Amino acid sequence: MGDFLQDIRLEDGRRFESTYQRRGQLSDNAMALMILLALASALCTEWLGIHLLFGSFLMGAIMPKEQKFVRYVLDRFEAIVVTLLLPLFFAFTGLRTNVGLVKGPEMWMYCGLIILVATIGKLGGSMLASWWTGMPAREAAGLGTLLNTRGLMELVILNIGLDIKVISPTLFSMMVLMALTTTFMTSPVLQAICPDRILRKPAAAEAEEFEAGQLIFNQAGG
């Protein structure tokens, strides 16, 4: 696997970048080859007994990192990923989630504990760390609320855990509910902690300072 990736790094990766630098773009065939290489790498890790996600990740990790080249490739793939693949992944995760498995007061109590511990651990931990480093309490709480969100990566990890049978379908459903709850709660909690009227004050103060500075500068120049 390592030799395979090294060969790709030295040959195809360098060829992609040199082609882009020479022509300013990559052909559809080159983009298709890039996808095939990612799929081949995923197949190799799957054959080795490692989840296929890691193979495609490694292929992305060894590709050239020149800024313009990376931006170009992202722009080419973004449309199909956002409009097709991402909704399919969320739908796939939803189909694997069975809320009916979380039944009875005891199971819902465990689900609530998972949400509580996840919130305290991430929101509370990041808030305390920010506060200890000198950030004001309100801003620290707002930062902790933003960091408490769990989205795509959480669902990716949960799906891998379910595939390799590290977690049960019931625990998977509980964790998905936790990810959804902590993500949906971000907006109302952040609005309660840092309302718009408070956020506007620093911006208004900075605008007034800027205008005062401009006025002093103009008067001095006059």
C-alpha positions in Angstrom: 0.0 0.0 0.0 2.8 2.4 0.9 4.7 1.7 -2.4 1.5 2.1 -4.3 0.8 5.6 -2.8 4.4 6.6 -3.2 4.3 5.8 -6.9 1.1 7.8 -7.3 2.7 10.7 -5.4 5.7 10.8 -7.6 4.1 10.2 -11.0 0.4 11.1 -11.2 0.3 13.7 -8.5 3.2 15.6 -10.0 1.7 15.1 -13.5 -1.7 16.7 -12.4 0.1 19.7 -11.0 2.4 20.2 -14.0 -0.5 19.9 -16.4 -2.5 22.5 -14.4 0.5 24.9 -14.3 1.0 24.5 -18.1 -2.6 24.8 -19.2 -4.3 26.5 -16.4 -6.9 23.8 -16.1 -7.4 20.0 -16.0 -9.3 18.1 -18.6 -12.3 16.0 -17.8 -10.2 12.9 -18.4 -7.7 14.1 -15.8 -10.5 14.7 -13.3 -11.9 11.2 -14.0 -8.5 9.7 -13.4 -8.2 11.5 -10.1 -11.5 10.0 -9.0 -10.4 6.5 -10.1 -7.2 6.8 -8.2 -9.1 7.8 -5.0 -11.4 4.8 -5.6 -8.5 2.5 -6.2 -6.8 3.6 -3.0 -10.1 3.1 -1.1 -10.3 -0.4 -2.5 -6.7 -1.2 -1.4 -7.4 -0.2 2.2 -10.7 -2.2 2.1 -8.8 -5.2 0.9 -6.3 -4.8 3.7 -9.1 -4.8 6.3 -9.1 -1.0 6.9 -12.2 1.1 6.2 -12.2 2.4 2.6 -12.6 6.0 3.9 -9.0 5.9 5.0 -7.8 4.9 1.6 -9.5 7.8 -0.2 -8.3 10.2 2.6 -4.7 9.1 2.0 -5.0 9.7 -1.7 -6.1 13.2 -0.9 -3.3 13.7 1.6 -0.6 12.8 -0.9 -1.9 15.0 -3.7 0.0 18.3 -4.5 -0.7 21.1 -2.1 0.0 24.1 -4.3 -2.7 26.6 -3.3 -4.1 27.5 -6.8 -4.1 23.8 -7.8 -6.0 22.8 -4.6 -8.5 25.6 -5.1 -9.1 24.6 -8.7 -9.7 20.9 -7.8 -12.1 21.9 -5.0 -14.1 24.2 -7.3 -14.4 21.4 -9.9 -15.6 18.8 -7.3 -17.7 21.1 -5.0 -20.8 21.2 -7.1 -21.4 17.5 -7.5 -20.3 16.8 -3.9 -22.6 19.4 -2.3 -25.6 18.8 -4.6 -25.5 15.0 -5.0 -23.1 13.1 -2.7 -23.6 15.0 0.5 -27.5 14.7 0.4 -27.1 11.0 -0.4 -24.8 10.5 2.6 -27.2 12.2 4.9 -30.1 10.2 3.5 -28.0 7.0 3.9 -27.3 7.9 7.6 -31.0 8.6 8.2 -32.0 5.3 6.7 -29.6 3.5 9.1 -30.9 5.4 12.1 -33.8 3.6 13.8 -35.2 5.8 16.6 -37.6 2.9 17.4 -34.7 1.0 18.9 -34.6 3.7 21.7 -37.6 2.6 23.5 -38.6 2.7 27.2 -37.8 5.2 29.9 -34.4 3.7 30.6 -33.2 3.9 27.0 -34.3 7.5 26.7 -32.6 8.3 30.0 -29.3 6.9 28.5 -29.9 8.9 25.4 -30.4 12.1 27.5 -27.2 11.3 29.4 -25.3 11.0 26.2 -26.5 14.4 25.1 -25.8 15.9 28.5 -22.2 14.5 28.7 -21.4 15.5 25.1 -22.6 19.0 25.7 -20.8 19.4 29.0 -17.6 17.9 27.7 -17.4 20.0 24.5 -19.3 23.2 25.3 -18.2 23.3 29.0 -14.6 22.3 28.3 -14.0 24.8 25.5 -15.8 27.5 27.4 -13.6 27.0 30.5 -10.4 26.8 28.5 -11.3 30.1 26.7 -12.2 31.8 30.0 -9.0 30.6 31.7 -6.9 32.1 28.8 -8.5 35.5 29.4 -11.5 35.6 27.1 -14.6 37.3 28.6 -17.2 34.9 30.0 -19.9 35.8 27.5 -17.6 35.4 24.5 -16.2 32.2 26.0 -19.7 30.8 26.3 -20.4 31.8 22.7 -17.3 30.1 21.5 -18.1 26.9 23.4 -21.6 26.9 21.9 -20.2 27.1 18.4 -17.7 24.3 19.1 -20.5 22.2 20.5 -21.9 21.6 17.0 -21.5 18.2 15.5 -22.0 17.7 11.8 -20.6 15.8 8.9 -17.5 14.3 10.6 -19.5 13.0 13.6 -21.8 11.2 11.2 -18.8 9.8 9.2 -17.2 8.4 12.4 -20.5 6.9 13.5 -21.1 5.2 10.2 -17.6 3.7 10.3 -18.2 2.5 13.9 -21.4 0.9 12.9 -19.8 -0.7 9.8 -17.0 -2.3 11.8 -19.5 -3.3 14.6 -17.8 -1.1 17.3 -21.2 0.3 18.2 -24.6 -1.3 18.1 -27.5 0.1 15.9 -29.2 1.3 19.1 -26.1 3.3 20.2 -25.7 4.5 16.7 -29.2 5.9 16.8 -28.6 7.6 20.1 -25.4 9.1 18.9 -27.1 10.5 15.8 -29.8 12.0 18.0 -27.1 13.6 20.1 -25.4 15.0 17.0 -28.6 16.5 15.7 -29.6 17.9 19.1 -26.3 19.6 19.8 -26.2 21.0 16.3 -29.8 22.3 16.3 -29.4 23.9 19.7 -26.5 26.1 18.6 -28.5 28.9 17.0 -31.0 29.5 19.9 -28.4 29.1 22.6 -26.0 31.4 20.8 -28.8 33.9 20.4 -29.6 33.8 24.1 -25.9 34.1 25.1 -24.9 36.7 22.5 -27.9 38.6 21.2 -27.7 40.8 18.2 -27.9 44.0 20.2 -24.7 43.0 22.1 -22.8 42.0 19.0 -23.7 45.3 17.3 -22.1 47.4 20.1 -18.4 46.5 19.4 -19.0 47.0 15.7 -20.7 50.4 16.3 -17.9 51.4 18.7 -15.2 50.5 16.1 -17.1 52.4 13.4 -17.2 55.5 15.6 -13.5 55.2 16.4 -12.7 54.9 12.7 -14.8 57.9 11.8 -13.2 60.0 14.6 -9.8 59.0 13.4 -10.7 59.9 9.9 -12.0 63.3 11.0 -8.8 64.0 13.0 -6.6 63.0 10.0 -8.6 65.2 7.7 -8.4 68.1 10.0 -4.6 67.6 10.4 -4.2 67.4 6.7 -6.3 70.5 6.2 
